Amino acid sequence: MKNWPLIFGIALLAGCAHFKPQPLAPEKTAAQFESRRLDDAGLKKFLEQNLGHELQNWPETNWNFQELTLAAFYFQPSLEVARAQWRVAQAGIKTAGGRPNPTLSLTPGYDTTTAIPSPWFPAVNLDLPVETMGKRGKRIAEAKNLSESARLDIVTAAWKVRSDVRASLLDFTVAERRAAFLEKQLAAQQQIVKLLQQRLDAGEIARPEFTSAQIALNKPQIDLSDAQSKRAGARSRLAESLGVSAAALDCVKFQFDFSALPADGLTSAEARRAALQSRADILGALADYAASEDDLRLEIAKQFPDVHLNPGYQYDQGDNKWSVGLTFDLPILNQNQGPIAEAKARRELAAAKFLQLQAQVIAEIDRAVAGSRVAEEQFKTGNALFESEQQQQKSAQAQLEVGAANQLDFVGAQVELNSALLAQLENEAQLQTALGQLEDALQNPLTLSNSIVQQTQKNPGETKPISKHEP
């Protein structure tokens, strides 16, 4: 068949990949980011899939922590980076499994001493590489472990996203509540100044007492301005943690559940045992170590040379000559000792990194458990003080109603109650911060049994809960 070289060439080209340019336009990507909104139809579908029920009132105007976390999983660019890195690692498995291609050599020759029957004597040689000692399988095993490590990095990134959303939502909610309490405190303090002004005008008090009340009025004003500033900053950080612009949060309200408390009876030993068996970064470090062991196995296997089969054909002035060759390296001068030593060092490095991470996790858990216990005790103590202030305020109101106390005494009791409310709000914030640190240390949501991230950890092959696209 005369056209077989053409057919063979076309078949080879048909299996080749072709480059398709995908240039990035900063203006376009920035506009796409600015257009992100919490009423996105794709986000609605993503929420329904992960929440397990339809959203009747869409778009949502009141978002809780779980819904905001899912929105962050949908929009957050850092998760997109982690998913892209996993796809790169998955492609590495395909690369590792590739078999070496044969080589075709064409060596035409020309005999200048004779032209009978032809001065040409073309030759064709093939080089067929044959890998030995299971090198391909060892490459694939190493690539699979690296892919698993990259997959677990997605879970670690998801926890970081969740932690950022929780912290910024807590800061925003605390600042908002603090601002509301301070507005009441400011109003009460202004009323005290007004009542003292009346007494000063009537000659019932001295001016220093009135001046002290005026000075005391400055504190709630300054604190209110500070709370409003912190609220604006926390709102901006919340938008950043979600992966949207601040404008996307316009006309949206948020809820944070302050009723969550650390798990009863949780000890550092129990927490360590649970975390060291399930934390994504721990499992990822183990996968990295397994990959380093596969790498060492591969380098040791490379001590044994691969075999090259070399069949050949030559047409020599009318004679058809066939040959079969066998080529392999002689491991006399170099037995791959250098790469083996490097692989051993990389395995030791992976082991050292794992032990370092394990020590960090244990210390983080111990701090988080201890911190949650201290914050819980402070919260209980603050509750007792707050209840005492409530009783005093009720007593002042009762005395006012029967004429045993005046309006100034009653407003003063209100100021003390508002101060107790502010103090208890700080205790609540510290407790919730400690709870968030404990959840991050365990990588286990203590109050969210159907956590998206928890489902990912229980089902290693499932990535849908933290991915809006199939990888």
C-alpha positions in Angstrom: 0.0 0.0 0.0 1.7 3.1 -1.2 -0.2 5.6 1.0 0.5 4.0 4.3 3.1 6.7 5.5 0.5 9.4 4.9 -2.2 7.4 6.8 0.2 6.7 9.6 1.0 10.4 9.9 -2.6 11.4 9.9 -3.4 8.9 12.7 -0.6 10.3 14.8 -1.7 13.9 14.4 -5.3 12.9 15.2 -4.3 11.9 18.7 -2.4 15.1 19.5 -3.7 17.8 21.8 -4.0 21.3 20.4 -3.3 24.5 22.2 -6.2 26.8 22.9 -5.3 30.3 24.2 -7.3 31.5 27.2 -5.9 35.0 28.0 -6.8 36.7 31.2 -8.4 40.2 31.1 -8.0 41.9 34.5 -10.9 44.3 33.7 -13.2 41.4 32.9 -12.3 39.3 36.0 -12.7 42.4 38.2 -16.1 43.1 36.8 -17.1 39.5 37.3 -16.0 39.7 41.0 -18.0 42.9 41.5 -21.1 41.3 40.0 -21.2 38.5 42.6 -24.3 38.7 44.7 -25.9 36.5 47.3 -29.1 36.2 45.1 -27.1 34.2 42.5 -29.1 31.4 40.9 -26.2 29.1 40.9 -25.7 29.8 44.6 -29.3 28.9 45.3 -28.9 25.5 43.6 -25.6 24.9 45.5 -27.3 25.7 48.9 -30.3 23.5 48.1 -28.0 20.6 47.2 -26.0 20.9 50.4 -28.7 21.8 52.8 -31.0 19.0 51.5 -34.1 21.1 51.1 -35.6 23.7 48.8 -35.3 27.4 49.7 -38.8 28.8 49.5 -38.0 32.5 50.1 -35.3 33.5 47.7 -33.4 35.6 47.7 -32.5 35.2 51.4 -32.5 38.4 53.4 -31.4 36.9 56.7 -28.4 34.6 56.5 -27.1 32.3 59.3 -23.6 31.0 59.8 -24.2 27.7 58.0 -25.6 29.4 54.9 -22.8 32.0 54.8 -20.2 29.2 55.0 -21.8 27.5 52.0 -21.8 30.8 50.2 -18.1 31.1 50.9 -17.5 27.6 49.6 -19.2 28.7 46.4 -17.5 32.0 45.9 -14.1 31.9 47.8 -11.1 32.1 45.3 -8.8 30.3 47.8 -10.9 27.1 47.4 -10.7 27.5 43.7 -6.9 27.5 43.9 -6.9 24.4 46.1 -9.2 22.6 43.7 -7.0 23.6 40.7 -3.9 22.3 42.6 -5.8 19.0 43.1 -6.5 18.8 39.4 -2.8 19.3 38.7 -2.0 16.5 41.1 -4.6 14.2 39.4 -3.0 14.9 36.0 0.3 13.8 37.6 -1.2 10.3 38.0 -1.8 10.2 34.2 1.8 11.4 33.6 3.2 8.8 36.0 1.2 6.0 34.2 2.5 6.9 30.8 4.6 4.3 29.1 7.8 5.3 27.3 7.4 5.6 23.5 9.5 3.6 21.1 12.0 5.3 18.9 12.3 4.9 15.1 15.7 5.6 13.5 16.1 6.0 9.7 19.8 5.8 8.5 20.1 5.9 4.7 23.5 5.2 3.3 25.2 5.5 -0.1 28.0 3.3 -1.6 30.3 5.3 -3.9 32.2 2.2 -5.1 29.4 0.4 -6.9 26.1 1.2 -8.4 24.9 -2.4 -9.1 22.1 -3.0 -8.4 21.8 0.3 -6.4 24.3 2.4 -4.5 21.7 3.1 -1.7 21.5 0.9 1.4 18.8 2.4 3.7 18.4 1.0 7.2 15.5 1.2 9.8 16.0 0.6 13.5 13.5 0.5 16.4 14.2 1.1 20.0 11.5 -0.5 22.3 12.1 0.5 25.9 11.0 -2.0 28.6 10.9 -0.8 32.2 12.0 -3.2 34.8 11.4 -3.7 38.6 7.9 -2.2 38.5 9.0 1.4 38.1 5.8 2.5 36.5 3.7 1.1 39.3 5.9 2.9 41.9 5.5 6.2 40.0 1.7 5.8 39.9 1.7 5.0 43.7 3.7 8.2 44.4 1.5 10.3 42.2 -1.7 8.9 43.9 -0.4 9.8 47.3 0.5 13.3 46.2 -3.0 13.6 44.7 -4.6 12.5 48.0 -2.5 15.1 49.8 -3.7 17.8 47.4 -7.3 16.6 47.9 -6.9 16.9 51.7 -5.5 20.4 51.1 -9.0 21.3 49.8 -10.5 20.3 53.2 -7.8 22.3 55.0 -8.6 25.3 52.9 -12.3 24.8 53.5 -11.7 24.9 57.3 -9.7 28.1 56.9 -12.6 29.6 54.9 -15.1 28.4 57.5 -13.0 29.8 60.3 -12.6 33.2 58.6 -16.4 33.4 58.0 -17.1 32.5 61.6 -14.7 35.0 63.1 -15.8 37.9 60.9 -19.5 37.1 61.5 -18.9 37.0 65.2 -17.0 40.3 65.1 -19.8 41.9 63.1 -22.6 40.6 65.4 -20.7 41.6 68.6 -20.0 45.1 67.2 -23.6 45.5 66.2 -25.0 44.4 69.6 -22.4 46.5 71.4 -23.4 49.5 69.4 -27.1 48.9 70.3 -26.2 48.6 74.0 -24.0 51.7 73.9 -26.8 53.7 72.3 -29.0 52.8 75.3 -26.1 53.6 77.6 -25.6 57.0 75.9 -29.3 57.8 76.2 -29.3 56.9 79.9 -26.2 58.9 80.6 -27.7 61.9 78.7 -30.8 61.6 80.9 -28.6 61.6 84.0 -26.9 64.8 82.8 -30.3 66.3 82.2 -31.6 65.4 85.6 -28.4 66.7 87.3 -28.7 69.9 85.3 -32.2 70.4 86.8 -30.8 69.8 90.3 -27.9 72.2 89.6 -30.3 74.9 88.5 -32.3 74.3 91.6 -29.2 74.6 93.8 -29.6 71.0 95.1 -26.1 69.8 94.0 -22.6 71.3 93.5 -21.2 71.9 90.1 -18.4 69.3 90.4 -21.0 66.6 90.7 -22.6 67.8 87.5 -19.2 68.2 85.7 -18.3 64.6 86.6 -21.6 63.4 84.9 -20.7 65.5 81.8 -17.2 63.9 81.7 -18.8 60.4 82.1 -21.0 61.1 79.1 -17.9 61.2 76.9 -17.1 57.5 77.4 -20.2 56.0 75.8 -19.9 58.4 73.0 -16.4 57.3 72.2 -17.2 53.7 72.7 -20.2 54.0 70.4 -18.1 55.5 67.7 -15.5 52.7 68.2 -18.2 50.0 67.9 -19.6 51.5 64.7 -16.1 51.6 63.2 -15.5 47.9 64.2 -18.9 47.0 62.8 -17.9 48.5 59.4 -14.5 46.8 59.5 -16.1 43.4 60.4 -18.6 43.7 57.6 -15.8 44.3 55.1 -13.9 41.3 56.4 -17.1 39.2 56.2 -17.4 40.1 52.5 -13.8 39.2 52.0 -14.2 35.8 53.7 -17.2 35.1 51.5 -15.3 36.0 48.3 -17.6 38.8 47.3 -17.5 42.6 47.3 -18.9 44.6 50.2 -21.7 45.8 48.0 -23.0 42.3 47.8 -23.9 42.5 51.5 -26.2 45.5 51.1 -29.8 44.9 52.4 -28.7 41.6 53.9 -29.0 40.7 57.6 -26.9 38.1 59.5 -27.5 35.8 62.4 -25.0 34.3 64.8 -26.0 31.7 67.3 -24.6 32.6 70.7 -26.2 29.6 72.4 -23.4 27.2 71.3 -21.2 25.9 74.1 -18.2 23.6 74.2 -19.0 19.9 74.3 -19.6 18.7 77.9 -16.8 16.6 79.4 -14.4 17.2 76.5 -10.8 16.6 77.6 -7.6 17.3 75.9 -6.8 13.6 75.5 -10.1 12.9 73.8 -9.8 15.9 71.6 -6.2 15.0 70.6 -7.2 11.4 69.8 -10.1 12.6 67.6 -8.2 15.3 65.8 -5.1 13.2 65.1 -7.3 10.6 63.4 -9.3 13.0 61.3 -7.6 16.4 60.8 -7.1 17.0 57.1 -3.6 18.4 57.5 -2.5 15.4 59.6 -3.8 13.0 57.0 -2.2 15.1 54.2 1.1 15.0 55.9 0.8 11.2 56.1 0.0 11.1 52.4 3.1 13.2 51.7 5.2 10.8 53.8 3.8 7.8 51.9 4.6 9.6 48.6 8.2 10.1 49.8 8.5 6.3 50.5 7.2 5.5 47.0 9.8 7.9 45.7 12.5 6.1 47.6 11.3 2.7 46.3 11.4 4.2 42.7 14.9 5.4 43.1 16.1 2.1 44.5 14.4 0.3 41.6 16.3 2.6 39.2 19.5 0.8 40.3 18.4 -1.9 37.9 18.6 -0.8 34.3 15.8 -0.8 31.8 16.1 -3.0 28.7 15.9 -1.6 25.2 15.0 -4.0 22.3 16.5 -2.9 19.0 15.1 -4.7 16.0 16.4 -3.4 12.7 16.2 -3.8 8.9 18.7 -2.9 6.2 18.4 -3.1 2.4 22.0 -3.6 1.3 22.3 -3.6 -2.5 19.7 -6.2 -3.1 20.1 -8.1 0.2 17.5 -7.9 2.9 19.3 -7.9 6.3 17.4 -8.2 9.6 18.9 -7.7 13.1 17.8 -7.9 16.7 19.6 -5.9 19.4 19.5 -5.7 23.2 20.7 -2.6 25.0 20.9 -1.9 28.7 23.1 0.2 31.1 25.9 -1.4 33.0 25.6 -0.2 36.6 29.3 -0.2 37.2 30.3 3.5 37.8 26.9 4.8 38.9 24.3 2.8 40.8 21.9 5.7 41.3 23.3 6.2 44.8 22.9 10.0 44.6 19.2 10.1 43.8 18.7 7.3 46.4 20.4 9.4 49.1 18.2 12.4 48.1 15.1 10.3 48.3 16.1 9.1 51.8 16.6 12.6 52.9 13.2 13.7 51.5 11.6 10.8 53.4 13.3 12.0 56.6 12.2 15.6 55.8 8.6 14.4 55.4 8.8 12.5 58.7 10.2 15.6 60.5 7.4 17.8 59.0 4.8 15.3 60.2 6.2 15.2 63.7 6.4 19.0 63.7 2.8 19.3 62.6 1.6 16.7 65.1 3.3 18.6 67.9 1.7 21.9 66.7 -1.7 20.3 66.6 -1.4 18.8 70.1 -0.4 22.2 71.5 -3.2 23.9 69.6 -5.7 21.5 70.9 -4.5 21.8 74.5 -4.6 25.6 74.3 -8.1 25.5 72.8 -9.6 23.1 75.3 -8.1 25.1 78.2 -9.2 28.4 76.7 -12.7 27.1 76.2 -12.9 26.0 79.9 -11.7 29.4 81.1 -14.0 31.3 78.8 -17.0 29.2 79.9 -16.2 29.9 83.6 -15.9 33.6 82.9 -19.2 33.5 81.1 -21.0 31.8 84.0 -19.5 34.3 86.5 -20.6 37.1 84.2 -24.1 35.7 84.1 -24.3 35.7 87.9 -23.2 39.4 88.0 -25.6 40.3 85.3 -28.5 38.7 87.2 -27.5 40.7 90.3 -27.6 43.9 88.3 -31.0 42.9 87.0 -32.3 42.4 90.5 -31.0 45.8 91.5 -32.7 47.5 88.4 -36.0 45.8 89.3 -35.6 46.9 92.9 -35.0 50.5 91.8 -38.0 50.4 89.5 -40.2 49.1 92.3 -38.9 51.8 94.7 -39.6 54.4 92.0 -43.2 53.2 91.6 -43.9 53.5 95.3 -42.1 56.8 95.7 -39.2 55.4 97.7 -36.6 56.4 95.1 -36.3 59.2 92.5 -35.9 59.1 88.7 -32.1 59.7 89.0 -31.7 56.5 91.1 -33.7 54.5 88.6 -31.7 55.8 85.6 -28.4 55.2 87.5 -29.5 51.5 88.0 -30.2 51.4 84.2 -26.7 52.6 83.5 -25.3 49.9 85.8 -27.4 47.3 84.0 -26.3 48.4 80.6 -22.6 48.2 81.8 -23.3 44.6 83.0 -24.8 43.9 79.6 -21.7 45.2 77.8 -19.5 43.2 80.1 -21.5 40.0 79.5 -21.4 40.6 75.8 -17.6 40.6 75.9 -17.7 37.4 77.9 -20.0 35.9 75.3 -17.7 37.0 72.5 -14.7 35.5 74.3 -16.5 32.2 74.8 -17.6 32.1 71.1 -14.0 32.9 70.0 -12.7 30.1 72.2 -15.3 27.7 70.8 -14.2 28.7 67.3 -10.6 28.0 68.2 -11.6 24.6 69.6 -13.5 23.7 66.4 -10.5 24.8 64.3 -8.1 22.8 66.4 -10.3 19.7 66.2 -11.4 20.4 62.6 -14.7 19.2 63.8 -17.8 21.4 64.2 -19.0 20.9 67.8 -22.4 22.4 67.1 -23.0 21.5 63.4 -23.6 17.7 63.1 -24.3 17.9 59.4 -21.3 19.9 58.6 -20.3 20.1 54.9 -16.7 19.7 55.8 -17.4 16.9 58.2 -19.1 15.0 55.4 -16.1 15.5 53.2 -13.8 14.0 55.9 -16.1 11.0 56.3 -16.3 10.3 52.6 -12.8 10.8 51.2 -13.9 10.3 47.6 -16.6 12.9 47.8 -15.8 16.4 46.9 -19.1 17.9 46.0 -19.8 19.6 49.4 -16.9 21.9 49.0 -16.9 22.3 45.2 -19.3 24.0 42.9 -17.6 22.4 39.9 -16.7 18.8 39.1 -12.9 18.6 39.0 
